[in-house]
Amino acid sequence: MTRLIESGMWRIPMWGGAVTVLLLPLIFHAPWTGFDYLVAGGMLAVAGALVELAMRAPGGLAYKGGALIAVAASVLLLWVCGAVGFLGDEGNPANLLFLGVIGAAVVGAVLGRFTPMGMARAMFAAAALQMLIGAVALPLGWASPGGAGLYEVALGTTVFTVLWLIAFGLFRMAAEAGR
């Protein structure tokens, strides 16, 4: 695996996958506008650039894996909130709260100077904020009514919290390996 990273061969499937994801709506005739493609392309370009930086950063596979999961969780959360809505539909202003989850991860990473332990703390903060938003969404009426709301909040909160916690665990492993 280390040879694959050092050789740079991972770039082909990563950038090829990003282009494929961007082409899928076109192939399947999704009702996207030029702006939709611009936003999606921008998100994928930023995500790809962040993965490129993470793969060049010093550190082992655990650090790189944590960064990959964190970037993927961020992109997926933005995509879900913007395209279909995490809470209710995409027009629900409560979905903007999830920008705070990504913001917590970014601010925590910067404050932690991108060290493995700083990144671990940032991912834990993101997971905690993700759970907090999920916990208050139903009682405050932010989700869809009835069983659909319970399902969207429980499933979405669980999936994204697990992603943030996997990133936390990988960064924690990287921190332990560095001691």
N, C-alpha and C positions, 0 to 999 in steps of 0.2 A: 504494500500500500504506500509506503514511503517513497518507493521508486516512481510510482504513478504520480504522486504529488510533485516530486522533484523534476520529473520529465516534462511536466506541464500538459500531459495528454488528457488530463481531466477537463481541460478547457473546451475541448471539442464537444463532448456531450453536454457540458453546462451551457455554453452559448448556443449550441444546436437545439437544446431543449427549450431555451428561452425563446428562440425564434419560432419553434414549433408551437409553443403555448400562444404566442402572439398571432400565429397564422390560423389556429383552430377556429376562432370566431368567423374568420373570412371563409374558410373551407366549408363550415357548416351553416353559413348564411345567417349568422347572428345579427340582430339589428343594432350593430355598433355604428357610431358616428366616427368621423375623423378624430374628434377629441378623445373618444374612448380609446382608440388605438394609440394616440399620443400619450395619454396617461398610463396605459398599460405598458407601453414601450419604455417610458421613463422609469416606471417602477422596476421593471425587469433589468434595465440598464444599471440603475443604482444598486439593485440587489447583486447583480453580477460583479460590479466593481467592488462591492464590499466583500464578496467571496474571494475575489482576486487578492485583495489586501490581506484577508485572513490567511490565505494559503501562503502568502509571502512572509507573514509574521513569524518571529521566532517562537518555538514551542512545538510540542509534540502533536500527535494525532488527536488527543483529547481536546486540546485548545481549538484546533482547527474544526473538529466535529461540533464543539459547542458553538462556535461562530456560525457554522453552516446551519445548524438548527435554529439559532436565534434569528438569522436573516430570513430563513424560510418561514418561521412563525410570524415575523413582522410583515412579510409580503402577503402571506395568507390572510392575516387579520385585516390588513388594509383592503385586500381584494374582496373579502367577504362583506366587510362593512360598506364598501363603496358600491359593490355590484348588487347584492341582494339584501343586505342588512343583517347584522347579528341579532339585534333586538327589533322585532317587527320587520318593517321593510326598510329599504335603503334611504328613505326620506325621514326616518325617525331620528331626531336630533340626539337622542340618547346614545346612538352609535358613535358620536364624536368622542364619548368618554374613552373609547378604546385607543384613541390617539394618545391618551395619557399613559396607557400601558406601554406603548412603544416609546413614548417620551421618557418614562421611568427607566426603561432598558438603556436608552441612548445616554441620558444624563448620568445614570449610574456607571455606565462604561467609561464615560469621559472623566468623571470624578475619581473612578478607580484606576485611571491611567491605563486602561486596557490590560491591566495585569490579570492573571488568572483568578486570583481571589476577588479582585474588584469586579471582574465580569461575572463571577459566581454570585456576588451580592446583588448586582444589577438584575440578573435573571431571576433571583429569588424575589426581588421587589416587584418585577413584572408579573410573576406568578401570583403573588399576594394581591396585587391590584386587580388582576384578572378575576380572581376568586371574589374579591370584594364587590366588584361591579356585578358579577353574576348573582351574588347573594342578595343584593338590594334591588335587582332589576324586576323580579316578580312582585314583591310587596309594594313597590312604588309604581307599578303598572306600566313599566317601560317596554315589556315584551308583548308579543301577540297574546290575545285573550285565550283563556282555557288551556287545554292540553297541549296545543301547538306551542304556546309560550313556554310552558314548562319544559317541553322537549327541546326547543331551540336554546334555551338558557342552560339546561343541564348538559346537553351534548356539546354545545359550543364552549362553555366554560371548562368542561372536563378536557376536551381535546387541546385547547390552547394552554390551559394550566399544565397539562402533562408535557407539552412541547417546551414551555419555559423551564419546567423542572428537569427535563432531560438535559437542556443546555446548562442549567445550574450544576447538575451532577458531573457533566463532562468538564466544565471549568473548574469545579472543585477537585476532580481527579488531576487535572493539569497543575493546579496549585500544590497538591500533595506531592506530585512527582517532582516539582521544582524545589522542594525543601531538602 
